[in-house]
Amino acid sequence: MERIKTCSWWPSWRKDVNEYFHSCDRFQKSNKATGKRFGLMIHIQESCTPWEVVHMDWVAPLTPEGDKRYNACLVILDRYSKTPIFLPCHKDDTAMDTALLI
C-alpha cells in the first residue's frame, strides 16, 4: 500500500486498492492466513499399555461392495502398539450405531 501511495493518489485510493486485492485470485492464493489456526493444540497423552489411548477416524465415502453394501470404514488405532482395527460401516450411521459397532 505504501508503495502505491508514493506513485499515485486519488480520493478513494485505499478503498479501491483493497477491493482490487481482495478480488484478485493470485493474491488470495499467495496471502498467508493470519487468523487462529485450526485444531486443538494440546499434547496427546502417552500410553503405557495397549488400548489405553485410541484414535478413531472415518474413511468415507467408499465404493459399496458385498451383501451389506458398506460405504464407509471406521478406523481405530491403538496409540501404544500402532495396531489398527478397520470396521466396515455405513456413511449415514448414527452415533448410537457407532457406539454399538465399537
Secondary structure, DSSP 8 states (H G I E B T S, - for coil): -HHHHHH---TTHHHHHHHHHHH-HHHHHH----S--SS--------SSTTSSEEEEEE-----BTTTTB-EEEEEEETTT--EEEEEE-TT--HHHHHHH-
